[in-house]
């Protein structure tokens, strides 16, 4: 695969994960749903090292957009 094709596939994968995280089921909290998705990808330790799931940011609905942006940057960094 070409480098551009790989980048495009990676971008689409990250977008798919973000869409899934953003569209959290009604029965689940946004924070725990995002945590489970990150864990499922095998990135839990990296997320903890970077303090991705800071309780203040994660649990405050006013910070949701900022938190989503942090998740997007995190995924772009570690999805290879």
Buried (B, 14 or more C-beta within 10 A) or exposed (E): EEEEEEEEEBEEEBEEBBEEBBEBEEEEEBBEBBBEBBEEBEBBEBBEEBEBBBEEBBEEEEBBEEBBEBBBEBBEEBBE
